[in-house]
Amino acid sequence: MFLKVFKDDIIEGLQKSANIIPAKTGAAFLRTIWLGAEGDNLKIMATDSNLEFCGMYRAEVVEPGIAGVQGRYFYDLVKKLPAGQITFKLDDEGKNLLIEQGQRKYRLPTNDPTWFQNFSEFPENDSVFWSGDFLQEVIDRLFFCISDEDTMEAIACMSIRAAAAEQYIEACGLNGHQFAMLRFLHDDLRALLPAEGMLIQRKYINELKRWLTTDEIELNIDNKRLFFRTGDKQETFSLPLSYYQYPNYHNFLQKLGAADNSSMEADRLELIDSLERLLVFNTDNNRCTYFDFAPAEVVLTTQGQEVGSANETLEVRFAGALRKIAFPTRNLIEILSHFQSEKVTFTLTGSEGPCGLSGGDDSEYTVIVMPMKIEEETYYSEEEA
């Protein structure tokens, strides 16, 4: 293998490859970045045995071939080189990759070429296009609700499936005490989705987001993997799908439509400001804020045995019979931060029932949070959805 390439043409691809591979632990072949010279391109490939990245970048190929190098060292070296042309060449024995830039010369040992295994090919038939920035928005609005415990199986995944009775697609996150759903329209994607939908494990979503740009992407699915490709077909990112049984979240969504529910409309930013001040008074044993309702106001209170107590009153629009409820303060602040609406509406099914949040400028976005159980001894525990 012998080729010449410009640093600026490959550095982003090397960074994306280095993001995937284990930094120091794991098998050596998983810490490898593979370089393939073919045609007029350098092909950069990396995998952690689950995620796969492949990018094609323009190069002057003198002699085709393939070489695997320890990815983190290789990326760190190229990143520190100045802009300009770099030469990559295997030595005569194929045991070392020789790297040259002007008077700079480096030698990196190569890995056994038999370690290389072909990467999954992007399925060309029936692929669909999707806005990269909208997919980023979907991830941002759901990620905080996805369980970070791998042992939780389905609820450690983001669910994307076709709505049963409408043309919407429902993207959901659930962690046992919070739920978020964003519904959107995309006829081509809806037709591509399997009947059971698809589940993407949380541990893969961060890397997907790091790979995404705001540009349009191409998407496809086979029976095992989900594939993404840039619009110019130069980069492919794929991940394994999960096939756990996702909970039937419509059971608790239906509770938000009950006729005897209470509701509160509040200024979102004003409520966040108050909750952030009250958070100062939360402790490990007292993590909630009480909401005491009246027709035109809500009184927010919290207390911590070591730090004192706090009380604030906000103007709201309230209707219903519920008089008191408690929410985990920090969780509620985070939930509100994912809305864009000036006003948010709380749909309250009871002091221990699911509470839905929505906003007029957050079309088809719903978050459900479970309140804290209020007990006489002022101990609180989160109810699970």
Beta strands, then each sheet from edge to edge (+ up, - down):
strand 1: 2-6
strand 2: 32-38
strand 3: 41-47
strand 4: 52-58
strand 5: 60-63
strand 6: 65-70
strand 7: 85-90
strand 8: 96-101
strand 9: 104-109
strand 10: 128-131
strand 11: 157-162
strand 12: 168-174
strand 13: 178-185
strand 14: 198-201
strand 15: 216-221
strand 16: 225-230
strand 17: 235-240
strand 18: 262-267
strand 19: 288-294
strand 20: 297-304
strand 21: 308-315
strand 22: 317-319
strand 23: 324-328
strand 24: 343-348
strand 25: 355-359
strand 26: 365-369
sheet 1: 5+ 1- 7+ 8- 9+
sheet 2: 6+ 2- 3+ 4- 17+ 16- 15+ 10-
sheet 3: 14+ 11- 12+ 13- 26+ 25- 24+ 18- 22+
sheet 4: 21+ 20- 19+ 23-
end
